[in-house]
């Protein structure tokens, strides 16, 4: 999945076909997330209003989704969950109901799910890990710094 960032928000792009103009707009957003609609318009030969309308249209179509505010002071933990039960619906409901869960992926390969858990203090991680235990076992990796 491709991502672009603009104004402190991340746009996740679904695997949908984009026309050349929308591709150019997304390319501009990926290159510099703080670029104004007007500047993008100059780069792709549209007005700033036309760029904004195209971005809103891509949002409505579900091509651009998943706005995420990236905070500098939070800790990110990447948790691989190895399910011991087949209660996938209950597990996913639990994850969806946990505010600190930023993203969840059902995966193939090692583990069943990859969970991104975000917290301000390390002490917040242990209660979440304890709540995971009825569903199976887990492996945790923690981010030490952001590279990109």
Beta strands, then each sheet from edge to edge (+ up, - down):
strand 1: 2-6
strand 2: 9-13
strand 3: 64-65
strand 4: 75-83
strand 5: 101-106
strand 6: 113-119
strand 7: 136-142
sheet 1: 1+ 2- 3+
sheet 2: 5+ 6- 4+ 7-
end
